[in-house]
Amino acid sequence: MRVDLFDFALPPEAIALRPASPRDSARLLSVGGNGALKDYRISDLPGLLRAGDILVFNDTRVIPAQLEGTRGNARIGAMLHKRVDLRRWQVFVRNGKRLKQGDVISFPAEVSAAAETLHPDGSWTLHFAGEEPVEVLLERAGRMPLPPYIAGKRPADAADRADYQTMFARADGAVAAPTAALHFTPELMAALSEAGIRHEFLTLHVGAGTFLPVKVEDTADHAMHAEWGSITPKAAARLNTARQAGARIIAVGTTSLRLLESAADAHGRIEAFAGDTAIFITPGYRFRAIDGLMTNFHLPKSTLFMLVSALMGREVMHSAYAHAITAGYRFYSYGDASLLLP
């Protein structure tokens, strides 16, 4: 499909630079399968779902994956993308043309890494020196990797260490937050439980590829970056049992949705999963594992707007986004959310 079919005019001021406080006070746009639109707050969610529904959260934890360093006199920026092994990470490099194999980049707090392998997409594999886990080094030398649409307007600060982390964050490895889950609070989880709405967890370590724009003219020519994820056998079994009993599986965030769909067989049965996924969902895709999605508002011509268009229909989503823009909804990672029930 043509990428320009997923374009729309988004005013720059619609991109949220800070989250709502409290988190569950953010706005929520309900989008029905017939295109019906209704305005709510996140705190209204328990009344919008059915008893027995299961929300599936991503429990990945964002690491301080943005590094600024030097190689000689050249300034080098590194955004970690995906772990290769204990000491190696694939990274997207700013000013990468100044690097060659074997060069050592010096970062703050006596952290350093050698440029090991240049990949066809321009990323590098960096080998971090020392014996401490790379995550420990990042806590000393890195900063939270805010999306470029926020970082271009303000630097990351101490507040982002908490704001850009969900209440479920447990498994270190993401370089971007599963942002739909940022809206959840202990109070909201208690209200959902009281309403008979259950939840499950999976892990998908969101990579920096989620920030990359689609640069091709046709979706068939776009290559997704792989991300590592896992669904335990027990979680898969509980989801399958619940769905067989008539429960709806509602993915909280596109990361949860993409991993559930990657793990589902042709009949919609969710299998245990541990490995990489590079699934790219566009209109025409037949959803197998999920019955709905809660997600933030995405950018024009992004793979995520293509995904929600695949779920609800492109015209429905263009109409929903036009309403959101007119009504002053806030977009992207720190913005408001939508509840999509086809």
C-alpha positions in Angstrom: 0.0 0.0 0.0 1.1 3.6 -0.6 2.5 5.1 2.6 0.9 8.5 1.9 -2.5 6.9 2.5 -1.6 7.0 6.2 -0.7 10.7 6.2 -2.6 13.4 8.1 -1.9 16.9 9.3 -0.8 16.9 12.9 -0.2 20.3 14.6 3.2 20.3 16.4 1.6 21.6 19.5 -0.5 18.4 19.7 2.6 16.4 20.7 2.6 16.1 24.5 5.9 17.0 26.2 4.8 15.9 29.7 2.4 13.2 30.9 -1.0 13.9 32.5 -1.0 14.0 36.3 -2.3 11.8 37.8 -1.7 9.3 35.0 -5.2 8.0 34.8 -6.6 11.5 34.3 -5.5 11.5 30.6 -8.2 11.5 28.0 -9.5 8.3 26.3 -11.2 8.2 22.9 -13.4 5.1 22.5 -13.6 4.0 18.8 -16.2 1.3 18.0 -16.2 -1.0 15.0 -18.9 1.1 13.3 -16.7 4.2 13.7 -18.7 5.6 16.7 -16.6 8.0 18.8 -17.0 8.8 22.5 -14.9 10.9 24.7 -13.8 9.6 28.2 -11.0 9.6 30.7 -8.6 6.7 31.4 -10.2 6.4 34.8 -13.5 5.5 33.0 -11.9 2.3 31.6 -13.5 -0.2 34.1 -17.0 0.9 32.9 -16.0 0.5 29.2 -14.9 -3.1 29.4 -16.8 -6.3 30.3 -16.3 -8.5 33.3 -14.0 -11.3 32.2 -12.0 -9.2 29.7 -8.2 -9.6 30.0 -5.9 -6.7 29.6 -2.4 -7.8 28.4 0.5 -5.6 29.6 4.1 -5.4 28.6 6.3 -5.6 31.7 9.5 -4.4 30.0 11.6 -1.8 31.8 13.2 1.1 29.9 16.9 1.4 30.4 18.9 4.7 30.2 19.9 3.8 26.6 20.8 7.2 25.2 24.6 7.9 25.4 26.7 10.8 24.4 30.4 10.3 23.9 33.5 11.1 21.9 35.9 9.4 19.5 38.9 11.6 19.4 37.6 15.1 18.6 34.3 13.8 17.1 31.1 13.8 19.2 29.2 10.5 18.9 25.7 9.8 20.0 24.5 6.3 20.5 21.0 5.0 21.0 21.0 1.4 22.1 18.5 -0.7 20.1 18.8 -4.4 20.8 21.0 -6.6 22.9 23.3 -9.0 21.1 24.9 -10.7 24.1 26.1 -9.7 27.6 28.6 -7.1 26.4 27.4 -6.3 22.9 24.4 -4.1 21.8 23.3 -3.1 18.3 23.0 0.7 18.3 21.9 3.6 16.1 24.8 6.1 15.9 24.6 9.8 15.4 27.7 11.0 13.4 28.4 7.4 12.6 30.3 8.3 9.5 33.1 9.3 11.8 33.4 5.7 13.0 35.4 2.8 11.7 35.8 -0.7 12.9 37.9 -0.9 16.1 37.4 2.7 17.1 36.7 3.2 20.9 34.0 5.6 22.0 34.5 7.2 25.4 31.3 7.9 27.3 30.9 9.6 30.8 31.6 7.9 34.0 34.5 5.9 32.6 32.3 3.9 30.2 33.7 3.0 26.8 32.8 0.8 23.9 34.5 -0.4 20.7 32.9 -0.2 17.3 32.8 -3.8 16.2 30.4 -4.4 13.2 28.8 -2.0 10.8 25.4 -3.2 9.6 23.7 -2.5 6.2 21.1 -0.1 7.9 23.9 2.1 9.2 23.7 0.8 12.8 26.7 -0.6 14.7 27.4 -3.4 17.1 29.3 -1.9 20.1 31.3 -4.0 22.5 31.3 -2.4 26.0 34.5 -2.7 28.0 34.7 -4.1 31.5 32.9 -6.8 33.5 29.9 -4.9 35.0 26.6 -5.6 33.3 25.9 -3.1 30.5 22.7 -2.0 32.3 24.8 -1.0 35.3 27.1 1.1 33.0 24.0 2.7 31.5 22.7 3.8 34.9 25.9 5.7 35.4 26.4 7.1 31.9 23.1 7.0 30.0 19.9 9.0 30.0 16.3 8.1 29.3 15.8 7.7 25.6 12.9 10.1 25.0 11.3 10.0 21.5 12.9 12.5 19.1 9.6 14.4 18.9 10.0 15.2 22.6 13.8 15.3 22.8 13.9 17.8 20.0 11.9 20.3 22.1 13.4 19.7 25.6 16.2 17.6 27.2 15.4 14.5 29.3 15.5 15.3 33.0 15.1 13.7 36.4 11.3 13.5 36.1 11.5 11.4 33.0 13.2 8.6 35.0 9.9 8.0 36.6 7.5 9.4 34.0 8.8 7.3 31.2 8.4 4.0 33.1 5.2 2.0 33.6 4.1 0.8 37.0 4.6 -2.8 35.7 8.2 -2.3 34.6 10.2 -5.3 35.7 12.4 -6.8 32.9 15.3 -4.5 31.9 15.9 -4.2 28.2 13.6 -1.6 26.4 14.8 1.6 24.9 11.3 2.9 24.5 8.3 2.7 26.9 5.2 0.6 26.1 3.4 4.0 26.4 -0.3 2.9 26.6 0.5 1.3 30.0 1.9 4.6 31.3 -1.7 5.6 32.0 -2.2 2.9 34.6 -2.1 3.5 38.4 -2.6 1.2 41.4 -6.0 2.8 42.0 -7.1 2.1 38.4 -5.9 -1.5 38.6 -7.9 -1.9 41.8 -11.0 -0.5 40.1 -10.5 -2.9 37.1 -10.2 -5.9 39.4 -13.3 -4.9 41.3 -15.1 -4.8 37.9 -14.0 -8.3 37.1 -11.4 -7.3 34.5 -8.3 -9.5 34.7 -4.8 -9.0 33.4 -1.7 -10.9 32.1 1.9 -9.9 31.3 4.3 -10.6 28.5 7.7 -9.0 27.8 8.7 -7.2 24.6 11.9 -5.2 24.7 10.9 -2.2 22.6 13.8 -1.2 20.3 14.9 2.2 18.9 13.5 1.1 15.6 10.0 2.2 16.9 11.2 5.8 16.5 12.4 5.5 12.9 10.2 7.1 10.2 9.0 5.1 7.2 11.1 6.4 4.3 9.8 4.3 1.5 6.7 5.1 -0.7 5.2 1.6 -0.5 4.7 -0.4 2.7 6.0 -3.5 0.9 9.4 -1.9 0.8 9.6 -1.1 4.5 11.8 -3.4 6.7 10.9 -3.6 10.5 13.7 -4.0 13.0 13.5 -7.1 15.1 12.7 -6.9 18.9 13.0 -9.7 21.5 10.0 -10.9 23.4 8.6 -13.7 25.5 5.3 -15.2 26.6 5.5 -17.8 29.3 3.7 -21.2 28.8 1.5 -20.5 31.8 0.4 -17.0 30.5 -0.3 -18.4 27.1 -2.4 -21.2 28.6 -4.4 -18.8 30.8 -5.1 -16.6 27.8 -6.3 -19.5 25.6 -8.5 -20.8 28.4 -10.1 -17.4 29.0 -10.7 -16.8 25.3 -12.3 -20.2 24.9 -14.7 -19.2 27.7 -15.7 -16.1 25.8 -13.4 -13.5 27.3 -12.0 -10.7 25.1 -8.2 -10.3 24.9 -7.4 -6.5 25.0 -3.8 -5.6 24.2 -2.5 -2.6 26.2 -0.2 -1.1 23.6 0.9 -2.0 20.2 3.9 -3.8 21.6 1.7 -6.3 23.5 -0.5 -6.7 20.3 2.5 -7.4 18.1 3.9 -10.1 20.4 0.5 -11.7 20.9 0.0 -11.9 17.1 3.5 -13.2 16.6 2.8 -16.0 19.0 -0.6 -17.0 17.7 -1.1 -19.9 15.3 -3.4 -19.9 12.3 -6.4 -20.8 14.5 -5.7 -18.0 17.0 -4.2 -20.1 19.7 -1.4 -18.3 21.6 1.7 -20.3 22.0 4.6 -19.8 24.4 7.2 -17.6 22.8 10.8 -16.6 23.3 12.7 -14.9 20.5 12.7 -12.1 18.0 9.7 -10.7 16.2 9.7 -8.2 13.2 6.0 -8.5 12.5 4.7 -5.5 10.4 0.9 -5.2 10.5 -0.9 -3.2 7.7 -4.4 -3.2 6.4 -5.4 -6.6 5.1 -3.8 -8.4 8.0 -6.2 -10.9 9.8 -5.9 -10.6 13.5 -5.8 -13.9 15.3 -5.0 -13.3 19.0 -6.6 -10.1 20.1 -10.1 -8.6 20.3 -9.2 -5.0 21.1 -6.4 -2.6 21.7 -5.7 0.4 24.0 -3.1 2.6 22.5 -1.8 6.2 22.4 -2.2 8.4 19.4 0.5 7.8 16.7 2.3 10.0 14.2 1.4 10.4 10.5 2.7 7.7 8.1 4.0 5.6 11.1 4.0 1.9 11.2 1.8 2.2 14.3 -0.9 4.3 12.5 -0.8 1.6 9.9 -1.4 -1.1 12.6 -4.4 0.7 14.1 -5.8 1.2 10.6 -5.4 -2.5 10.0 -7.5 -3.2 13.1 -10.2 -0.7 12.7 -10.1 0.4 9.0 -8.2 3.3 7.5 -11.2 5.6 7.1 -12.4 5.0 10.6 -9.0 5.8 12.0 -8.6 9.0 9.9 -12.0 10.1 11.2 -11.0 9.3 14.8 -7.7 11.1 14.5 -9.4 14.2 12.9 -11.8 14.2 15.9 -8.9 13.9 18.4 -7.0 16.8 16.8 -10.0 19.0 16.7 -10.9 18.1 20.3 -7.4 18.8 21.6 -6.2 15.3 22.4 -2.5 15.0 23.2 -0.4 12.8 20.9 2.4 10.3 21.2 4.3 8.8 24.2 3.2 11.3 26.9 -0.2 11.9 25.3 -3.8 10.6 25.6 -5.1 7.2 24.5 -7.7 5.5 22.4 -9.7 2.3 23.1 -10.2 0.4 19.8 -12.9 -2.3 19.9 -13.6 -3.6 16.4 
